[in-house]
Amino acid sequence: MTRSLNAKRLKPCMPPLLKEEIIPLNRATGATSYGGAACENLVKSYFLTNQINIAEPHVDDGVDLLIEKPDGWVRGQVKKVVYQLKLDHGMKKRGNEVYRTRFHFNFQGAGRTCSYLKNGRRQRKSGEIDYFYHVLLTPYRQLIWETPANLIPLRSDGSFIHGKTLILDRDNWIRKKAEIDFNQLLVYQRYDPIIFQTYLEFFNKPQSNTLTNFF
């Protein structure tokens, strides 16, 4: 298959998920609530261990945390990264049924229910959130991305787009520059020793897009 001259091969920012890490979050069992609370607590711990003061608003209106940055207090919203297995349609056309991971970074979906909206959710707009903190949390890894709200594309009504779907755990070809370079926004990652043992070659590659310091 020929590729554009502008195509660039991107290295993954993390090794693939182990089988034990792929745990479906079922709304019926309340598992999503546990996952969301765990992600929020991880972000709190990240700031406190770095001696950054945080606070929680008394009324939850879409802002999960107030963070004391050098220039003053800012508003942060915590979002868990949702991973799914999707059919690779390109491989299916070649006669192979292969499922690959996709990671969803959502910017919408939080906020109190509004009866006058069709989807029952208020759409967040520019000026309401300063930073999004996306968290990928499994039994063996913890990753946090810090995304300034001014980097997020907007709809015509000024609200944030719904989200971005990324490839994080395998090589990928990209033909044009991404609107948001999430590799540059990864601020924290921590792995269980089993990940290092399983993917030793990945961490020994100098060209891989990983942080040099692991927590």
Beta strands, then each sheet from edge to edge (+ up, - down):
strand 1: 8-10
strand 2: 54-55
strand 3: 65-69
strand 4: 72-80
strand 5: 82-87
strand 6: 99-106
strand 7: 131-137
strand 8: 141-148
strand 9: 163-166
strand 10: 172-174
strand 11: 186-191
sheet 1: 1+ 10-
sheet 2: 2+ 3- 4+ 7+ 8- 11+
sheet 3: 5+ 6- 9+
end
